[in-house]
Amino acid sequence: MDSLEKAKVLVIGAGPAGVGVATGLARRRIKPVILIDRHEKVGGVPALYKKKAGGVPTFVLWTRGRLVFGEQIAERLTDELRRTDVEIRLESQVVEVSPRQRSVIVVSPSGGRVQISAEAVVLACGAREKTLAERGWIVGSRPRGLLFTKNMLDWVDRQGLLTARTPVILGSDVIAHAAAAKLKSARASDAVMVDRFSKPACRIAGRLYFGRWTKPAYRQGAPAVSVVGGQSVSAVRLVDGTQISCDGVMLCGELVPNSELALMGGLQVDLAGRRLLVGSNFQLSEPGWFAAGNILGDYHGAQWCYYNGRRVARHVAKYLSRTGSRSQ
Ligand SMILES: Cc1cc2nc3c(=O)[nH]c(=O)nc-3n(C[C@H](O)[C@H](O)[C@H](O)COP(=O)(O)OP(=O)(O)OC[C@H]3O[C@@H](n4cnc5c(N)ncnc54)[C@H](O)[C@@H]3O)c2cc1C
């Protein structure tokens, strides 16, 4: 039998959006608020981007006229949470949601399996990069050395290992450019960037920024590619038969909302884009369920997500006061 706990509000995801919601609720003196994340740190995606001495400052934000980097954003969010009485549960994965009962099942190494019910639940689970199958233009085997951005960051930043000396990046958006710069600063050669669009998907400002660290070679307009390799990646083959030799392939960008929990729970999701169906007050198809940040599917930077979290907190507070007055 699962142990049972209660909270006023449960926030799933301690990235910029989830922290925005939790601190927004704390400012309104709403408690207890439990903030859950499967990672060991607060900060979501920005927390994955370390800025090393001499390394490339990837994941950047302009805020109050200054450049701020991924790790610094995560530290700010952590500090802000420390000044509240939000209960933070890290290394805790939400594995099931029951919208009607307004409860979730959380699994963690320290706490085991726990059921938590709340008056309101906010999904702030972010977005993820599309899988190979979802992209639909990349075929071939899945040899060692085919990695998503997240895996690459883990290797390079956390373990100090270089994923590829001669990388090919499939994708050409800002995430792809950040990945190319990160690899170059870890002593890889400039990446070859292959994408199906006729022009790089990253805006000129992003290309200029990352151009200080890396000058990728572009192979745009590839309708399909095949990853070649036995045990390890050895090349990427284009439709015209050209092979680009490499020792690692990164699959970058092409985000999709992390809406799997909502889908599993029966909340309404547009299956084509995997977007949650939300009202103007960020409420989902079941009363008391809300969403914030990049799970909404518009893919904004960290700062937007944080302030969006604050807006969602306002709507959650209104919902609580409405339902509270009804039950009195
Ligand atoms: C690979 C990648 C690179 C990116 N690079 C940039 C960049 O360089 N610059 C930029 O501005 N934006 C970048 N983005 C966009 C980035 O997602 C946003 O800037 C911002 O981090 C979104 O905030 P969020 O809080 O909505 O989601 P996230 O930051 O993704 O946080 C979501 C959190 O939810 C947690 N979570 C998800 N599901 C569960 C679950 N079931 N149980 C428990 N916890 C869960 C995750 O562990 C995560 O910590 C990138 C996104 C990705 C995927």
The ligand as an SDF file (V2000), in Angstrom:
LIG
                    3D

 53 58  0  0  0  0  0  0  0  0999 V2000
   18.0180   20.0700  -24.6810 C   0  0  0  0  0  0  0  0  0  0  0  0
   17.4480   21.4250  -24.4620 C   0  0  0  0  0  0  0  0  0  0  0  0
   18.2820   22.5390  -24.5600 C   0  0  0  0  0  0  0  0  0  0  0  0
   17.7540   23.8270  -24.3730 C   0  0  0  0  0  0  0  0  0  0  0  0
   18.5960   24.8940  -24.4690 N   0  0  0  0  0  0  0  0  0  0  0  0
   18.1080   26.1420  -24.2470 C   0  0  0  0  0  0  0  0  0  0  0  0
   18.9940   27.2930  -24.2870 C   0  0  0  0  0  0  0  0  0  0  0  0
   20.1980   27.1510  -24.5350 O   0  0  0  0  0  0  0  0  0  0  0  0
   18.4670   28.5270  -24.0150 N   0  0  0  0  0  0  0  0  0  0  0  0
   17.1220   28.7010  -23.7000 C   0  0  0  0  0  0  0  0  0  0  0  0
   16.6840   29.8350  -23.4230 O   0  0  0  0  0  0  0  0  0  0  0  0
   16.2870   27.6390  -23.6790 N   0  0  0  0  0  0  0  0  0  0  0  0
   16.7430   26.3820  -23.9390 C   0  0  0  0  0  0  0  0  0  0  0  0
   15.9030   25.3140  -23.8950 N   0  0  0  0  0  0  0  0  0  0  0  0
   14.5050   25.5660  -23.5820 C   0  0  0  0  0  0  0  0  0  0  0  0
   14.2620   25.3290  -22.0830 C   0  0  0  0  0  0  0  0  0  0  0  0
   13.4230   24.2220  -22.0200 O   0  0  0  0  0  0  0  0  0  0  0  0
   13.6460   26.5580  -21.3940 C   0  0  0  0  0  0  0  0  0  0  0  0
   14.4930   27.6510  -21.4930 O   0  0  0  0  0  0  0  0  0  0  0  0
   13.3220   26.3620  -19.9010 C   0  0  0  0  0  0  0  0  0  0  0  0
   14.2930   25.6000  -19.2280 O   0  0  0  0  0  0  0  0  0  0  0  0
   11.9720   25.7110  -19.7680 C   0  0  0  0  0  0  0  0  0  0  0  0
   11.5900   25.7640  -18.4180 O   0  0  0  0  0  0  0  0  0  0  0  0
   10.5290   24.7570  -17.8440 P   0  0  0  0  0  0  0  0  0  0  0  0
   10.5240   24.9750  -16.3810 O   0  0  0  0  0  0  0  0  0  0  0  0
    9.2700   24.8770  -18.6110 O   0  0  0  0  0  0  0  0  0  0  0  0
   11.0920   23.2930  -18.1890 O   0  0  0  0  0  0  0  0  0  0  0  0
   12.4510   22.5580  -17.8190 P   0  0  0  0  0  0  0  0  0  0  0  0
   13.5660   23.4920  -17.6200 O   0  0  0  0  0  0  0  0  0  0  0  0
   12.5890   21.4940  -18.8590 O   0  0  0  0  0  0  0  0  0  0  0  0
   12.1150   21.8670  -16.4160 O   0  0  0  0  0  0  0  0  0  0  0  0
   11.1950   20.7980  -16.3190 C   0  0  0  0  0  0  0  0  0  0  0  0
   11.5440   19.9770  -15.1020 C   0  0  0  0  0  0  0  0  0  0  0  0
   10.5290   18.9950  -14.9170 O   0  0  0  0  0  0  0  0  0  0  0  0
   11.1180   17.8160  -14.4370 C   0  0  0  0  0  0  0  0  0  0  0  0
   10.2140   16.7020  -14.7300 N   0  0  0  0  0  0  0  0  0  0  0  0
    9.6660   16.3720  -15.9190 C   0  0  0  0  0  0  0  0  0  0  0  0
    8.8680   15.2940  -15.7930 N   0  0  0  0  0  0  0  0  0  0  0  0
    8.9410   14.9230  -14.4880 C   0  0  0  0  0  0  0  0  0  0  0  0
    8.3450   13.8670  -13.7340 C   0  0  0  0  0  0  0  0  0  0  0  0
    7.5360   12.9690  -14.2930 N   0  0  0  0  0  0  0  0  0  0  0  0
    8.6140   13.7890  -12.4090 N   0  0  0  0  0  0  0  0  0  0  0  0
    9.4530   14.6820  -11.8230 C   0  0  0  0  0  0  0  0  0  0  0  0
   10.0390   15.7000  -12.4850 N   0  0  0  0  0  0  0  0  0  0  0  0
    9.7860   15.8250  -13.8010 C   0  0  0  0  0  0  0  0  0  0  0  0
   12.4310   17.7400  -15.2050 C   0  0  0  0  0  0  0  0  0  0  0  0
   13.3780   16.9370  -14.5020 O   0  0  0  0  0  0  0  0  0  0  0  0
   12.8550   19.1990  -15.2620 C   0  0  0  0  0  0  0  0  0  0  0  0
   13.7360   19.5560  -14.2320 O   0  0  0  0  0  0  0  0  0  0  0  0
   16.3760   24.0130  -24.0800 C   0  0  0  0  0  0  0  0  0  0  0  0
   15.5490   22.8860  -23.9900 C   0  0  0  0  0  0  0  0  0  0  0  0
   16.0710   21.6000  -24.1730 C   0  0  0  0  0  0  0  0  0  0  0  0
   15.1530   20.4070  -24.0480 C   0  0  0  0  0  0  0  0  0  0  0  0
  1  2  1  0
  2  3  1  0
  2 52  2  0
  3  4  2  0
  4  5  1  0
  4 50  1  0
  5  6  2  0
  6  7  1  0
  6 13  1  0
  7  8  2  0
  7  9  1  0
  9 10  1  0
 10 11  2  0
 10 12  1  0
 12 13  2  0
 13 14  1  0
 14 15  1  0
 14 50  1  0
 15 16  1  0
 16 17  1  0
 16 18  1  0
 18 19  1  0
 18 20  1  0
 20 21  1  0
 20 22  1  0
 22 23  1  0
 23 24  1  0
 24 25  2  0
 24 26  1  0
 24 27  1  0
 27 28  1  0
 28 29  2  0
 28 30  1  0
 28 31  1  0
 31 32  1  0
 32 33  1  0
 33 34  1  0
 33 48  1  0
 34 35  1  0
 35 36  1  0
 35 46  1  0
 36 37  1  0
 36 45  1  0
 37 38  2  0
 38 39  1  0
 39 40  1  0
 39 45  2  0
 40 41  1  0
 40 42  2  0
 42 43  1  0
 43 44  2  0
 44 45  1  0
 46 47  1  0
 46 48  1  0
 48 49  1  0
 50 51  2  0
 51 52  1  0
 52 53  1  0
M  END
$$$$
